[in-house]
Amino acid sequence: MAALEWDDLRYVLAVAEAGSLAGAARELRVNHSTVLRRIAAFEQQLGLRLFERLPTGYVLTAGGEELVAAARSISGTVTELERRIAGQDLRLSGTLRITATDTLMGSILPEILAEFGEAHPGIALEVAVSNLMFNLTKRDADVALRTADNPPATLVGRRVGKIAFAIYAAPAYLSRHDHADLSEHRWVGPDDTLTGTSVARWMQAKLPKSEIVLRADSLLAMQQAAVAGLGLVALPCYLGDSVPTLTCVRRPIPEMETALWILTHEDLRAAARVRAFTEFAYGAFRKRRALLEGEGASAA
């Protein structure tokens, strides 16, 4: 049998973890047919069937389980080595992958990225928009911009400052609904995927019987629903105040306050492009402190 290649093992591991060719293709950033061809060729090389092809997806055989267990161990070693090497890179060039929430990318972050690009033209930026905490240990991203009270202990970084939240609504909605009591209003709220957020906790505590006319898994989607006039919405001030078609109904509410963090992995913090971005982003966000902390949010 020919020597095993790590690249073949990567494909097997991706299919095993995704449970499908399509999921593996997205993870590996290749097309579906490439994954199918690579898996078939590898099975032929080994003379071993690694997956059962079922209507529900790809399931490992006993032989596949054994191979994947070894591949996971190798993957951890390779990723750690890549991370340590990247952490010693002193060049202000190359690719920097950032993960950020949709609210940041839908408001103030593009402007900051543009400023960074002007200052460091040799660094190519990639942005993964997600409200999940990416696994920086696996280098899903190099830097994470996250709102959190307590970031994961496995990451290092800086607390930029507090994030204030306030209540907003479209003028058209307010012209039809002038209730003084917030509980009497129609609301746009978070769905079950956002139950741990400060907005969800506050609404559950303060508005348990209020009418929720729309729920969404994204604060950015909630913002757009409120712009359309569906009801009141609780948003971070940097998102609510960035839209002229929303009116602040209640000034920042302390119970919803959280913090903005710039995070990376310990092994990457010394890499030149990571250090350049984290320092630049910290300064850029601090210049926008008034917006982040809701100092411009004044109730109508």
N, C-alpha and C positions, 0 to 999 in steps of 0.2 A: 504494500500500500504506500502511496506517495505521502510525503511529509505533510502534516496538517498546516494549513495557512490560517493565520489569525483573521484575515478578511473573510474567509468562509465561515469561521466560527461566529463572527459578528452578524452575518446574515441569519444564521440559525438562531442565535440568541434573540435577535430582533423579532423574528417570527414567533418564537416561543413566548416572548413577553407580550406581544401584541395580540397573539391568537389568530392572526390573519395576515395575508400577503399585503393587503392594502394598508393596514396599520404599520407593518414593518417598512413598507415603502415610504410612508410619511416620515417615520423616525430616521431612516437612512438617507432620505432626500433623493431617492431614485424612483423610477417608475415600477409599476406592478409587475410587468413582464421581466424586468431585470431580476427581481427577487425570485420569481418562479423559476427562471432559468438557472440562477445560482444554486438554489436549493436542490433542484433536480440533478444538476451536475455533481454536487457534493455528495448526494446520496449514492449516485452511480460510482463515484470514486471510492467511497467507503464500502460499497456493497451492502449497505444497511439502510433500511427505511427509518427515517427520523421522525416523521409525522404521519398521523392518520388524517386523511382529508375527509372531514365530516361536514354536513350541511351547516353546522354551527360554527365552523372554523377549523383551524389546524391544532391538533392535539398531539403532544409528544408521545412517542412509543417508549418502551422501557429503555431501549438503546439510546433514544434521543434524550431522555431524562439524564442519563449518565453523562452524555456529551455536554449537555447544557450546564450541568453542575460544574464541570471543569471549566467551561467557557466563562461562567460568571466569575469564577476565581481569577481567571486570566484577565477578564475585563477590568476588575477592580485594580489589579496590579498595573495594567497598561494605562488606565485613566489616572491613577496616582502619579505614575512616571510622567505622563504628558503634563499634568498639572504642575508638578515641580519644575519641569523644564520651562514651561510657560512663565512660571513665577520668576525665573532668572533672566527673562528676555528684557534687554535694556533698550530695545529699539522702539522709537515712537512711530511705528508703522505696523501694518498688518490689520487683521480683523478683530474687532471687539464686539462681542455679543452681549446685548443688554436685555433684560426682561423687566417690563414695567406694566403697571395696571392700565386698563383701558381708559380710566379717568384721567391719568396723567398724560397718556398719548393723545387723548381727545381734547386736551386743553393747553397746558404750558410746556410740556416736554418737547414737542417738535421745535419750538423756538430755541430751546436750550441746546438741542442736538445740532441745529443749524449753526449756532454760535461756536460750539465745540468743533464742528467740521471746518469752520473758517480758521480757527486757531491751530488745528492739527489735521491738515489736509492729507497726511500720509496714513491716517487711521481710518479704515473702512468700518462703518457701523452696521450692525445687524440688530434689529429689535424684535423680540418675541413678546407680543401683547398677551398677557395672561394675568388672571387674578389669583392664580395658584402660585405657591412658593416653589419655583423651579429647584431642581436638585443641583446646586452648584458643585457638590462633591463629584458628580458625574460630568461636570462641565456642560450641562444643558445651557448655561449662560455663564459669562464671566463676572457680570455685575448685576445685582438686583436692586431695583428701586421699589420699595414697598412701604405701605402704611401699616403699622403694627404697634401694639403696646410693648410686646416682648418678642423680638426676632429670634429665630432659631439659634441655639447656643453653638451650633457648628459653624456659624458664619461670623465674620468680623466686619466692622464698619463704623459709620458715624450717624448719630441722630441729628438730622437737619433741624428739626424743630417740631412744633405742634401743628396738627391739622385741625382746623375748626370746621364745624358743620352748622348749617342754618336751614331754615325752612323757606322754600321758594314755590312760586306758582306763576302761571302766565297771566298777564293783565286781563285777557278775555275770560279766564276762569273766575278771577276775583270780581269781575263786573257782574257775574251771575250768582256768586256765593260770597256773602259778606258776613259770615258767622264770626263772632268774636272768639268762640270756643273752638279750638283746633279739632276736638273730637267730633264736632258736627260736620266737618268737611269730608269730601271725597279725597282718597289718598292713592298715590302711586307708591308701591312698596317693594321690598326685596322678596324673592322667593325662598324656598327651603334651602337652596345652596348657599345662601348668604345669612343663615341664621346666627352665625357667630360674630357678625359685624356689629359695630356700635349702633348703626341705624336700626337694624333688626331688633336689637335688645331694647333700645329706647322706645320704638313703636309698640313692642309687646308690653312694655311696662306702662306707657302713658296712653296708648290708644288701643286697648284690647278689643273694644267693640266698634271701632270706627270702620266705615265702609272702605274696603280696599278694591278699587275698580280695576287695577292692573298690577300684576307682580312680574318682576323680571330678575334675571340672574346677573345683572350688570347695572352699576350706578349710572353709566353712560346711557344705557337704554332707558333707565328711569328718568334721566334728565330730558331726553327727547320726548318721552311721553308727557311730561309736565309742560314742555314747550307747546305741545299740541293742545293743551288745555284740559287734560284728563283730571287733574286734581293737584293737591299739594304734594310736595316731595321734600325729603330731607337729603341734602347733598353736601359734600365738602365745599367750602366756600370758593376754593380755587376753580371748581367746576361750575357752581351756580352763578358766581359773579362774572364768569367769562362769557356768559350768554346775555346779550342785551334784551332778549325777549322774555327773560324771567325777572320777577320782582321778589325781593327778599321780604318775607312775611314775618319772620321772627329772627331776631339777632342770634349769633352763635350760641348753641346750647352746650354747656359744659359737659353734660353726661355723654355726649357723642364724641367728644374730643379724642383724637388719637395722635400718632406721631409718624413722621416720614423718616425713613432710614435709607442709607446708601450702603449696600452690603456686598461682600465678596468672600471668597474662600481664603483661609489663612495662607495657603500655598501660592495664591495669585496676587496678594496685596502689594508685593514688591515689583511686579511686572510693570514696565514703564508705561505702557498704554493704559493699564488698569489704574495705576496711580494717577496718571494725567487726567483720566476721565473722572475718577472719584473726587479729586481735588477741584476740578473745574465745575462739576455738577454741584458740589457742596456750596461753592461760592455763588453759582447762578441761582440756586434755590434760595439761598439766604438773601439775595437781592430782591427776591419776590416774597419775602417773609410776610409783609402786610397782607398780600393776597392769600397766602397759605393759612394765616392765623385769623382771617376773617375781619380784619380791621376796616375793610371797605363795605362790609355787609351791614347795611342799615335798613331797618324795617320801614316799609312804606306807611 
